[in-house]
Amino acid sequence: MSKFAINGKFLEQEVTGAQRYAVEMLHELDKISNGMNISLVISKKLKHIPNLDNIKVIPYGFGKGLFWEQVSFVFYLLCNSAISINLCGVCPAMKPNGITVLLDIRNNVHREWVPQKTQAKLAAYWHIFQSWIICRFSKKIITISEFSKNEIVKFYKVEAEKISVIPCSWQHIDNASKNTGSGNYYFGLSSIAKHKNFKWILEVAKRNPSLQFKIAGSLNPKRFDVDLDFGKLPNVEFLGYVSDEDAQNLMQNAKAFLFPSIYEGFGIPPMESLALGTPVIVSDIPVMREVYGNSAHYIDPYNYDVDLDEILQEPVAPASEVLEMYGWEKSAGMLKELLEKCNAGI
């Protein structure tokens, strides 16, 4: 039986979409992995160690972050003849022949979106290099939508059979309290990276001064060089990074959730909003059509002359049509099946 080692570096990071996927997959896989030889390998410096039942947690090596992942974790793999499972888009470059999640390849496809600030630029090119390593050397690749799979196949000429689509989901949301429709604002949640297209929200807000907007997400000047001036619009409130609990409260009290991205691998936040009973307005791009079908309101992400209240009057299919298709438990089952195939040499 193969020995698998989950790369635990993601547990050191703030939870955004990539880390959300990794955390939820880890906990759901733990529930169904009895009898499998799977370990979670983490830095000894990790402060909050997850409580798992079937997956053994192993603090190992020196350092943390990138050094730990690219050096200490590699030593663990070599010393234990283990296959790595990398759930957060990066693999150990010196031993890349594991199972790795590649969420999307936006910086590879759209080099014009690579930030020009030194730290952010280095990070972007590190991920571009990682994408090449993953596609060239991984035993198996996991991605989160058919759109992303097609992009990887087209850009890197990877055989489609090497890629498994294991999607994101929404059950981490506490949906005990549903949206009441009482909110008087539109809400957006994400970073201000170029592909997130927050310019659309600001331009729509500028044209609709009577509407209120709240935006939450990362505005780290070391990571982003998008020139957006939030201070000029009195009807836009930028909240910065917010906790999961605060994000959920903002979603479930909003008139609608806005997601004007021009490139995504999947897009979890609109699904979270649907789970809370909040309407979603998303970009009319292929991946959004794939994931959200007829349950979302669609906009042209380059057209700023829109009437949001009028858009919300358009009929859409029930959210259940989307929500019933996805589940972290179901996705973890797909991952387990993939690991079993590796055990069988398939």
C-alpha positions as CSV (number, residue, x, y, z in Angstrom):
1,M,0.0,0.0,0.0
2,S,1.3,3.5,-0.9
3,K,2.2,5.9,1.8
4,F,0.7,9.4,1.3
5,A,1.9,12.6,2.9
6,I,-0.3,15.7,2.9
7,N,1.7,19.0,2.5
8,G,0.5,21.0,5.6
9,K,2.0,24.4,4.7
10,F,-1.5,25.8,3.9
11,L,-2.3,25.6,7.6
12,E,0.1,28.4,8.2
13,Q,-1.8,30.8,5.8
14,E,-4.8,33.1,5.9
15,V,-7.9,31.4,4.6
16,T,-8.8,32.5,1.1
17,G,-10.3,30.3,-1.6
18,A,-7.2,28.0,-2.1
19,Q,-6.8,27.4,1.7
20,R,-10.5,26.9,2.1
21,Y,-10.4,24.1,-0.4
22,A,-7.4,22.5,1.3
23,V,-8.8,22.7,4.8
24,E,-12.2,21.3,3.9
25,M,-10.8,18.5,1.8
26,L,-8.4,17.6,4.6
27,H,-11.2,17.3,7.2
28,E,-13.6,15.4,5.0
29,L,-10.9,13.0,3.8
30,D,-10.0,12.3,7.4
31,K,-13.6,11.1,8.0
32,I,-13.4,8.4,5.3
33,S,-9.7,7.4,5.2
34,N,-9.7,4.7,7.9
35,G,-7.3,2.0,6.9
36,M,-5.4,4.2,4.4
37,N,-1.8,5.2,5.1
38,I,-2.2,8.9,5.0
39,S,-0.3,11.5,7.2
40,L,-0.5,15.2,7.5
41,V,3.0,16.6,7.7
42,I,3.4,20.0,9.2
43,S,6.0,22.4,10.5
44,K,7.0,22.1,14.1
45,K,6.3,25.8,14.4
46,L,2.6,25.5,13.5
47,K,0.6,26.9,16.4
48,H,-2.8,25.5,15.7
49,I,-2.6,21.7,15.0
50,P,-5.8,20.2,13.5
51,N,-7.6,17.4,15.4
52,L,-7.9,14.4,13.1
53,D,-9.1,10.9,13.7
54,N,-7.7,8.8,10.9
55,I,-5.0,10.9,9.3
56,K,-1.8,11.0,11.5
57,V,-0.4,14.4,12.2
58,I,3.4,14.6,12.0
59,P,5.3,17.7,13.0
60,Y,8.6,17.5,11.1
61,G,11.7,19.3,10.1
62,F,13.0,22.9,10.5
63,G,11.6,26.2,9.6
64,K,8.2,27.1,8.2
65,G,6.5,28.4,5.1
66,L,8.3,28.1,1.8
67,F,11.6,26.9,3.3
68,W,9.8,24.1,5.2
69,E,7.8,23.1,2.2
70,Q,10.7,23.0,-0.3
71,V,13.3,21.5,2.0
72,S,12.0,19.9,5.2
73,F,8.9,18.3,3.5
74,V,11.1,17.0,0.7
75,F,13.3,15.2,3.3
76,Y,10.2,13.7,4.8
77,L,9.1,12.4,1.5
78,L,12.5,10.9,0.7
79,C,13.1,9.4,4.1
80,N,9.6,7.8,4.2
81,S,9.2,6.9,0.5
82,A,5.9,8.8,0.5
83,I,3.8,10.3,-2.2
84,S,2.9,13.9,-1.6
85,I,-0.6,15.3,-1.7
86,N,-0.5,19.0,-2.3
87,L,-3.9,20.6,-1.8
88,C,-3.0,24.2,-2.2
89,G,-1.5,24.8,-5.7
90,V,2.2,24.4,-4.9
91,C,4.3,21.2,-4.7
92,P,7.9,20.6,-3.5
93,A,10.0,21.5,-6.6
94,M,12.7,19.0,-5.8
95,K,10.2,16.1,-5.5
96,P,7.2,17.1,-7.7
97,N,6.0,13.6,-8.7
98,G,3.0,13.6,-6.3
99,I,-0.7,14.5,-6.5
100,T,-1.2,18.2,-6.7
101,V,-4.1,20.6,-6.9
102,L,-3.8,23.2,-9.6
103,L,-6.6,25.6,-9.1
104,D,-6.1,27.8,-12.2
105,I,-3.4,29.0,-14.5
106,R,-4.4,32.7,-14.9
107,N,-0.9,34.1,-14.7
108,N,0.3,31.7,-17.3
109,V,-2.6,32.5,-19.7
110,H,-2.7,36.2,-18.9
111,R,0.9,37.5,-18.4
112,E,-0.4,41.0,-18.6
113,W,-2.0,40.5,-15.1
114,V,1.3,39.8,-13.4
115,P,1.9,42.6,-10.9
116,Q,4.9,44.8,-11.4
117,K,5.8,45.3,-7.7
118,T,8.8,43.2,-7.0
119,Q,7.5,41.0,-4.2
120,A,4.2,40.3,-6.0
121,K,6.0,39.8,-9.4
122,L,8.3,37.2,-7.8
123,A,5.3,35.5,-6.3
124,A,3.5,35.4,-9.6
125,Y,6.5,34.0,-11.5
126,W,7.0,31.4,-8.7
127,H,3.4,30.2,-9.3
128,I,4.0,30.2,-13.1
129,F,7.1,28.0,-12.5
130,Q,5.1,25.8,-10.2
131,S,2.4,25.3,-12.8
132,W,4.9,24.1,-15.3
133,I,6.5,21.8,-12.7
134,I,3.1,20.4,-11.7
135,C,2.0,19.8,-15.3
136,R,5.4,18.3,-16.3
137,F,6.1,16.0,-13.3
138,S,3.0,15.3,-11.2
139,K,1.7,11.8,-10.9
140,K,-1.8,13.2,-10.9
141,I,-3.2,16.7,-11.2
142,I,-6.4,17.8,-9.5
143,T,-8.3,20.9,-10.6
144,I,-11.7,22.3,-9.6
145,S,-13.7,22.8,-12.8
146,E,-13.9,21.5,-16.3
147,F,-13.0,25.1,-17.4
148,S,-9.7,24.9,-15.5
149,K,-9.0,21.4,-16.8
150,N,-9.5,22.5,-20.4
151,E,-7.2,25.5,-19.8
152,I,-4.4,23.2,-18.4
153,V,-4.8,20.8,-21.3
154,K,-4.7,23.5,-23.9
155,F,-1.9,25.6,-22.4
156,Y,0.4,22.8,-21.2
157,K,-0.6,20.0,-23.6
158,V,-1.2,17.7,-20.6
159,E,-3.1,14.5,-21.3
160,A,-6.7,14.9,-20.1
161,E,-6.6,11.5,-18.4
162,K,-3.9,12.8,-16.0
163,I,-6.3,15.5,-14.6
164,S,-9.2,14.9,-12.2
165,V,-11.9,17.5,-11.6
166,I,-12.7,17.6,-7.9
167,P,-14.8,20.7,-7.3
168,C,-15.2,23.1,-4.4
169,S,-18.3,23.3,-2.2
170,W,-20.2,25.3,0.4
171,Q,-21.0,23.2,3.5
172,H,-18.5,25.1,5.6
173,I,-21.1,27.9,5.7
174,D,-23.4,28.0,8.7
175,N,-26.7,28.5,6.9
176,A,-28.9,28.3,10.0
177,S,-29.8,32.0,9.4
178,K,-31.0,32.8,5.9
179,N,-31.0,36.1,4.1
180,T,-34.1,38.2,5.0
181,G,-33.7,40.6,2.2
182,S,-33.5,43.5,4.7
183,G,-30.0,44.7,3.7
184,N,-29.6,48.0,1.9
185,Y,-26.2,47.3,0.3
186,Y,-24.5,45.2,-2.3
187,F,-21.5,43.2,-1.1
188,G,-18.3,42.0,-2.8
189,L,-15.6,39.8,-1.3
190,S,-12.2,39.0,-2.7
191,S,-8.7,40.4,-3.2
192,I,-8.2,43.4,-5.6
193,A,-6.0,41.4,-8.0
194,K,-6.7,42.4,-11.6
195,H,-8.6,39.3,-12.5
196,K,-11.1,40.0,-9.7
197,N,-12.2,43.1,-11.6
198,F,-13.2,45.2,-8.6
199,K,-13.0,48.2,-10.9
200,W,-16.5,47.1,-12.1
201,I,-18.0,47.6,-8.7
202,L,-16.4,51.0,-8.3
203,E,-17.6,52.1,-11.8
204,V,-21.1,50.9,-11.1
205,A,-21.1,52.6,-7.7
206,K,-19.9,55.9,-9.4
207,R,-22.9,55.7,-11.8
208,N,-25.4,54.8,-9.0
209,P,-24.7,57.2,-6.0
210,S,-28.0,56.2,-4.4
211,L,-26.9,52.6,-3.9
212,Q,-24.6,51.4,-1.1
213,F,-21.7,49.0,-1.5
214,K,-19.5,47.1,0.9
215,I,-16.3,45.5,-0.2
216,A,-14.2,43.1,1.9
217,G,-10.8,41.5,1.0
218,S,-7.1,41.9,0.9
219,L,-5.6,45.3,0.0
220,N,-2.0,44.3,0.6
221,P,0.2,46.9,-1.1
222,K,3.1,44.3,-1.4
223,R,0.9,42.0,-3.4
224,F,-1.3,44.2,-5.6
225,D,-0.5,47.1,-7.9
226,V,-4.1,47.8,-8.9
227,D,-4.8,51.5,-8.7
228,L,-8.2,51.7,-7.1
229,D,-9.2,54.7,-5.0
230,F,-11.9,53.6,-2.6
231,G,-11.9,57.0,-0.8
232,K,-13.5,59.0,-3.6
233,L,-16.9,57.3,-3.4
234,P,-19.0,58.0,-0.3
235,N,-21.3,55.1,-1.2
236,V,-18.5,52.5,-1.1
237,E,-17.2,51.1,2.2
238,F,-14.0,49.1,2.0
239,L,-13.7,46.8,5.0
240,G,-10.3,45.1,4.4
241,Y,-9.8,41.5,5.4
242,V,-12.7,40.2,7.5
243,S,-13.2,37.0,9.5
244,D,-15.3,34.1,8.2
245,E,-18.0,35.0,10.6
246,D,-18.1,38.7,9.6
247,A,-18.1,37.7,5.9
248,Q,-21.0,35.4,6.4
249,N,-23.0,38.2,8.2
250,L,-22.3,40.6,5.5
251,M,-23.4,38.1,2.8
252,Q,-26.6,37.1,4.5
253,N,-27.7,40.7,5.0
254,A,-26.8,42.0,1.5
255,K,-29.3,42.8,-1.2
256,A,-27.0,40.7,-3.5
257,F,-23.5,39.4,-3.7
258,L,-21.3,40.8,-6.5
259,F,-18.7,38.7,-8.2
260,P,-17.4,40.5,-11.4
261,S,-14.3,38.4,-11.9
262,I,-13.0,38.0,-15.5
263,Y,-11.1,34.8,-14.7
264,E,-11.7,32.1,-12.1
265,G,-11.0,28.5,-11.5
266,F,-14.3,28.0,-9.7
267,G,-15.4,30.9,-7.4
268,I,-16.5,29.8,-4.0
269,P,-18.0,33.0,-2.6
270,P,-21.1,33.1,-4.8
271,M,-21.9,29.5,-3.7
272,E,-21.5,30.6,-0.1
273,S,-24.0,33.4,-0.8
274,L,-26.5,31.1,-2.5
275,A,-26.3,28.8,0.6
276,L,-27.2,31.8,2.7
277,G,-30.2,32.7,0.5
278,T,-28.5,35.8,-1.0
279,P,-28.9,36.4,-4.7
280,V,-25.7,36.5,-6.7
281,I,-24.7,38.7,-9.6
282,V,-21.7,37.2,-11.5
283,S,-19.7,37.7,-14.6
284,D,-20.9,36.0,-17.8
285,I,-17.8,33.9,-18.3
286,P,-17.6,30.2,-19.1
287,V,-16.6,29.0,-15.6
288,M,-19.5,30.9,-13.9
289,R,-21.9,29.4,-16.4
290,E,-20.5,25.9,-15.7
291,V,-20.8,26.2,-11.9
292,Y,-23.8,28.4,-11.4
293,G,-26.0,27.5,-14.4
294,N,-29.4,29.2,-14.3
295,S,-29.3,30.1,-10.6
296,A,-27.2,33.3,-10.9
297,H,-27.8,36.7,-12.4
298,Y,-25.2,37.5,-15.1
299,I,-23.5,40.7,-16.1
300,D,-21.0,41.7,-18.8
301,P,-17.9,42.5,-16.6
302,Y,-16.8,45.3,-19.0
303,N,-20.2,47.1,-19.0
304,Y,-20.6,49.5,-16.1
305,D,-24.0,51.0,-17.2
306,V,-26.2,48.5,-15.4
307,D,-29.2,48.7,-13.2
308,L,-28.5,46.3,-10.3
309,D,-32.0,46.5,-8.9
310,E,-33.5,45.7,-12.3
311,I,-31.1,42.8,-12.8
312,L,-32.3,41.3,-9.5
313,Q,-35.9,41.3,-10.9
314,E,-34.9,38.8,-13.6
315,P,-36.1,35.3,-12.8
316,V,-33.5,32.7,-11.9
317,A,-33.6,29.0,-11.0
318,P,-33.6,28.0,-7.3
319,A,-30.3,27.9,-5.6
320,S,-30.8,24.3,-4.8
321,E,-30.1,23.4,-8.4
322,V,-26.5,24.4,-7.8
323,L,-26.1,23.5,-4.1
324,E,-27.3,19.9,-4.5
325,M,-24.6,19.3,-7.1
326,Y,-21.7,20.0,-4.8
327,G,-20.5,18.7,-1.4
328,W,-17.2,18.6,0.4
329,E,-18.0,15.0,1.4
330,K,-18.6,14.1,-2.2
331,S,-15.3,15.8,-3.3
332,A,-13.3,14.0,-0.6
333,G,-14.8,10.8,-1.8
334,M,-13.5,11.6,-5.3
335,L,-10.0,12.2,-3.8
336,K,-10.1,9.0,-1.9
337,E,-11.0,7.1,-5.1
338,L,-8.0,8.8,-6.8
339,L,-5.7,7.7,-4.0
340,E,-7.1,4.1,-4.2
341,K,-6.3,4.1,-8.0
342,C,-2.8,5.2,-7.2
343,N,-2.5,2.3,-4.7
344,A,-3.7,0.0,-7.5
345,G,-1.2,1.4,-9.9
346,I,-3.8,2.9,-12.2
